Amino acid sequence: MARAKDSSGKQVIAVTMGVETRQNSFDETEQLLKYALKMARQ
């Protein structure tokens, strides 16, 4: 699980499950957070 906040204070939480490796989990989490923060700005 990871949480991120954008410059306006909006927060998002990402949870990845069933990912084969720890590196894949980090990569998937990064992509999810970037997408969620992009959608939160709209």
N, C-alpha and C positions, 0 to 999 in steps of 0.2 A: 504494500500500500504506500502511496505517496500523495502528498498534498502540495499544491502550488498556489500562489497568489499573484495576480497581475498588479500593475501599478495603480489601478483604481481601487484595489482592495477586494475584488471578486476572487473567491477561492474555489478550487476544484479538487476533487479527490479521485485518484485512479487506482484500481485494483486489478492485477493480472493474476489469473489462475490457470493451471494446466499448461504452463510454458515449460518446454523441455529443459532449458538451461537457465542459469542465473543471468548470463549475459543477454539472452533473449528476453528475459523478464525485464531487465533494465531498458532494453531497446523498445519493447512494446509500451512500457510505462512512459518513456519519453515521448513517443508518438501520440499516445493518448492524452497526455498533459498538454502538448502543443495544440492538438486539435480542440480540446475542451476550452483552453484559454482563447483560442481564435473564435470559437462559437460564443463564448461569454461576452466578447466585445461587440457583437452584433446587436 
